[in-house]
Amino acid sequence: MKGNYKEALGDPIFEIISAAAEKLEIECYVIGGYVRDYLLDRGTPKDIDVVAVGEGIALARKVASLLPGNPKVKIFKNFGTAMIKYRDKELEFVGARKESYHRDSRKPVVETGTLEDDQKRRDFTINALALALQSQDYGSLVDPFSGIADLQNKILRTPLDPDITYSDDPLRMMRAIRFATELDFTIHNDSLKAISDNRKRIKIISKERIVDELHKILSCDQPSNGFRLLHETGILPIILPELTALQGIEEVEGQRHKDNFWHTLEVVDN
């Protein structure tokens, strides 16, 4: 553990989660995007992910019982998660787990695990950062994969071997490119090579999930950076062959014009 970030946990909801965990005698942590965005000073995220070293659904129910109005707990049994919408916040709870995958699916086989097991299964080191909610170390940072250093250096890196990370869940390749575009980060060289090596694995991802990531890339300040990375890694010809078909210099009446592919990418930035 490095440093303490109690100031990140100023919202009263965190004290309620902490009290609920204490009643259940389990440890719990805020993890993922909330921690990352706080440390990047990107405002206060409305989505809060909580990992319990124990039963995440039980923690959600206990938290709901301590909240005014006893809000409804939405349970997703297949994923072992639970969600509470409270005021302007969306809280998601999960029990710490480790995952393994079959080659033809991105749906994991899940087993109960430790906090570090749960951090290992995260897509990137910057999304594996966790803040403790136990009273004895409230706000302490748990950073086993040097996510803080990667935030400072603006590097996207996987906690484990990127070849395994992307082969197990190929959607993470598009998430890497989307985060690099959104945060203006650089994808680590080993990770970038692994994306290229595993590019054909993107075929097992549903069109809906691919379109969702493309929309997120398009909503970034400079979406062309994302499409350039998709092109360089070889993913773009697989998911949008019509776009890569535009590549090549067009000549009209003896005049050379901009390559239609790169011109299209310039247009999406406007």
JOUR-V719096 format. One record per pair of residues at least 6 apart in sequence whose ideal C-beta (glycine too) atoms are under 6 Angstrom apart, sorted by the first residue. I is the first residue (numbers start at 1). J is the second residue. If there is no record, write none. Layout:
# JOUR-V719096
{{I:J} {I:J}}
This chain:
# JOUR-V719096
{{1:140} {1:141} {1:142} {2:141} {2:143} {3:141} {4:139} {4:140} {5:131} {5:139} {5:141} {6:139} {8:38} {9:139} {16:66} {17:63} {17:133} {18:133} {20:62} {20:63} {20:66} {21:28} {24:62} {26:52} {26:53} {26:54} {27:53} {27:134} {28:50} {28:52} {28:133} {29:51} {29:130} {29:132} {30:50} {30:131} {31:49} {31:51} {31:130} {32:49} {32:127} {33:45} {34:45} {34:48} {35:129} {35:131} {36:126} {36:127} {37:45} {39:151} {46:88} {46:89} {47:90} {48:91} {49:92} {50:93} {51:94} {51:96} {51:118} {52:59} {52:95} {53:96} {53:115} {55:95} {56:93} {56:94} {56:95} {57:75} {57:82} {59:93} {60:73} {60:82} {60:84} {60:93} {61:73} {64:70} {64:71} {64:73} {64:84} {67:86} {71:84} {71:86} {73:82} {73:84} {74:83} {75:82} {80:95} {81:94} {82:93} {83:92} {84:91} {96:113} {96:114} {96:115} {96:118} {97:110} {97:113} {97:118} {98:111} {98:113} {98:117} {99:108} {99:110} {99:121} {100:109} {101:108} {101:168} {106:169} {116:144} {119:128} {119:144} {120:159} {120:160} {122:128} {122:159} {123:172} {123:175} {124:156} {125:145} {125:147} {125:150} {125:157} {125:159} {126:147} {126:150} {126:151} {128:145} {128:147} {128:159} {129:143} {129:147} {130:142} {131:139} {132:140} {145:159} {150:157} {154:185} {155:186} {155:188} {156:176} {156:179} {156:180} {156:185} {156:187} {157:188} {157:191} {158:165} {158:191} {162:190} {162:191} {162:194} {163:194} {165:172} {166:172} {166:173} {166:194} {166:195} {166:198} {167:198} {167:201} {170:201} {170:202} {170:205} {171:205} {171:209} {173:195} {174:213} {176:187} {177:226} {177:229} {177:230} {178:213} {178:216} {178:217} {180:187} {181:217} {181:220} {181:225} {181:226} {182:220} {195:233} {196:233} {196:234} {199:233} {199:234} {199:235} {202:235} {202:238} {210:239} {217:223} {217:226} {222:269} {223:268} {224:265} {224:268} {224:269} {227:265} {230:236} {236:244} {237:244} {246:260} {246:261} {246:264} {247:261} {249:256} {249:259} {250:257} {250:260}}
